[in-house]
Amino acid sequence: MLTNYHTHTNFCDGKDSAEDIVKIAIEKGFDAIGFSSHGYTSFDLSYCMKNTAEYIAEINRLKQKYKGKIQIYLGVEEDAFELVKREDYDYILGSSHYVKAKNGIMPIDLGHEHFKSLLKTFDGNRIALAKAYFETFTDYILTRKPDVIGHFDLITKYDEKDGFAFLNNPEYVSLAEKHILQALKSDCIFELNTGAIARGYRTSPYPAINLLHLICKNGGKIMINTDCHNKENLDCFVEQSKLLLKDVGFNYSYVLYDGKFKKDYL
């Protein structure tokens, strides 16, 4: 099946309207699409939704308009630092885009230069930064149990630009592996996220390959999502991701279809 459940529109920081995305999804042969605009975060209004009610109404309108052509799901990308009303949505994609720093809650993915400034607030200590990120996110996952876990190791977004300062550091690798093993206890679905590939930050998806192996080895669940912010990239790296998951050892990924999370054999 061809699906995506991590989709951003111009209700938040996406480029396109929800209806334009539905239209191109139908053109590309998608079986289902889920919208996941950024949930409202009172401490940072730069890229979250400002009008949640309008967003919910629009996705529900599109469900009816395109019924029989494509399955549409109303989701939200909830941030670990501010929860939404779970009952308002078909599913929750839980992510963490922030970290508690010396001068408050700061985003980790606002841009490479901003990331370097954030690192300075941790005295240049990448392990301390990663530890703060993973501890908050893992605690959220185990407590909240979102339906899908978004880009688990987002902290490595700029790692290729930084000479793999995280991924080539054994201390970081050990830390990330420890936390993903804890997060696996939630029985939530992890996403394989290709968004940073589409936007030119990475040449491989999240999570890193060693974490994918741990998810597979420990019976974890996986879903392919493109973290789409531009309708042209709605299917970015999907077919390659299926091959990657098969190489890791997965026999199937999960999709949301007919109102339920189901296995889709690779």
N, C-alpha and C positions, 0 to 999 in steps of 0.2 A: 504493500500500500504506500501511497505518497501522502504524507501528512506533515503538519507542523503546528506546534502548540505554544511556541514562543514567538509572538508576533506583535510588533509595536506599530501604532498608528499615530496620526497627528493629534490624537487626544493626549499624547505625552511627547516623547522625543522622536517618534517615527516621522517619516517624510510624507506618507500617503494616507488617504482616507481609508477607513475600513472597507467601504464598498469597492474602491479601486483594487484593494488587495484581494477581495473575494473574486472579483472579475478575473484577475490574472491567475488566481489559484485554479479557477475553473478552466481557463485556457491551457494551463500547464498540466491538467489532469489530476489535480489533488482530490483525494477521497474525503478528506476532512481538514479543517483548519480551526485552530483555537487562537483567540485574541488574548493578549496578556499585557495590557497597558500597565505602566508602573503605578502601583498603589500610592495614594496620597501620603507624603511625608512632610509633616508640619515643620520640621527643622531644615528642610531643603526643598524649595519649590522650583528648582531649575529644570528638572526633567520629569517630574511626576504628573499624574492627572490632576487637573484643577476642578473638573466637573464630572465626578464619578457617575452621578445619576444620568447625565446625558450619554455617557459612554455605554452604560448598561442598557439604556433604551435603544440606542443605535444598533448594538450587536443583536439584541432581541428582535429588532425590526428586520435585520438582514437574515436572521435564522428563518423567518417566515417567508421573506421575499424569494430566497434561493432554495427553499425546501424542495427536495427531489433532485437538485443539481449538485449540491455539496453539503456535507454536514458541517455546521458552524457551532463552535463552543465559546461560551463566555467565561474567560479566565481573567486572572490578574497576576501580575508579578509583585508579590508582596515582599517588602523588605524586612529583614530580621529586626530592624530597629523600630518598626511601626506596623502593627497588625491591622488587617481590614476585617470587615464583617464577612465571615466565611460563607454564611448562608446566601449571600448575594450572588455567588458565582458557581459555575459548573465545576471549576477546579481552581486550586491555588498552586502557582509556581513560586516556590519560596527561594529567595536569593538574599545575598548580603552584598551591598555596594559600598558599605561604610566600615569604618573602624573607629574605636574610641582612642583618640590621640590626646596629647597634653592640652591642646587648646580646643577640645570638644570633639564632636562627631565629624569626621572628615571622609569624603568619598575617596575610593581607591582607584577609580577608573575614569577620572575626569579628563585625563590627558597625561602624556608621558612627563611633561614638565611639572605638572601638579603632583604626579606620583613621586617625583624626586624631592619635591618640597615636603610631601608627607613623610617620606623616609627620613628626612632631616629631623623631624619632630621625634623620631625614635632613635636619634643620635646615629643615624646611618646603619642601624642594626636590623638587617632584613629578617632575622629569625624572630626578634622581638615583635616586629610588625606582623609577620605571618602568624605568630602565636596569638596575638590579640585578635586577628581576623578569624582564625579557625576556632578559637575558643567560643567566641560570640556566635558564630554561624552554627557550629555543632550543637551548642546548647539549644539554640532556636529549633534546629531540625528535630532533636530528640523530644523537645517539649511540645512544639506546634504540630509536627508531623504533616508537613505540606504534601499535597499529592505528588508533586514533582520537585526535585531539588535542582535549582538553576546553577549553571556554571560553578561547580563546587570550588575549583581553584582559580577563581577570577583574580586573585592576588598575583598571578603570573602573567597577566595580560601583556605586560611590556617586557617580558623576560627575554624574548628574542632580540629586542633592541638593546638589552642590557647584558648581552653575552651569556645568557642562561645562568645568571647569578643565583637564581633560586634552584632551577632544575639540575644544575651541576653541583649543588651543595648537599652533601650527604645528610647534614643536620636538618635541612629543609625537607628533603625527601622523607626522612624518618618521621618528621612532624606531620607532614601531609598524610602519610600512610596511617599513622596512629589515629588521626582524626577521621579519615574516611572509614576506617574499621568501626569507629564509634558510631558514625552516622548511619552505617549499614544496619545497625540495630533498630532503626526506625521503620524499616521495611518500606521506605518511600522509593519512588522511581527516581534514579539519577538521569539527568539529561546528558547526552553527548551534544555539545553546543558548538556550532560552526560559525557563530557570529563574528568572532575576531578574525577569521580567515577572510570573510567577505569584506571587512573593513580594513584589511591590510596590516593588522597588528601581528598575526601569527600565521604559520603555515600548517599548523595542526590544531585540532579541536581541543576544547576542555572536555573532561579532565585529561591530564597527562597520561601517557600510555601505561605507566606503572600503576596508576590508580585504576584505570580501566581493567587491568589484569586482576587487581584485588577485588573489584566489584564482581567480576565474572567468577573468580575462584571461590568467592564466599556466597554465591547464589544471589547476588544483588540484581536489581531490575534496572534496565536501561531504556532510554527513549531518544530518538534522534530529533533534534530541534535546530533551527537555523538562526534563532534570535534576530529575526528579520526587522530591519529598520527602513528598508527600501524594497519595494515590491519586486524589483528586478532580481533581488537576491533571495527570493522566497524559497528556492530549492537549492541554495548554494551548498555544494559538497555533500549532498544527501547520498548519492550513489556511492561515492568514495567512502562515506561513513559506514554504509552497510558492509562493504568489503573489509573495512578496518575492524568492525565488530566481529565479523566471521573469523578473521585472522586471530583475534584475541581469544576466541573460543565461544562467543555467544551464538546460540542457535536462533534466537528471536529477540526482537525489541518490542516495546509496548506502544500501543496506540490507544487513543480515546475514540471509540466508535460505537454507535448505537447506545450511547449513554454510559458505556462501561470501559474501563481500562482492560485491553485484551492483548494477547500475544500475536505478533505479526512475524511469521517465520522468515528468516533471512535467506 
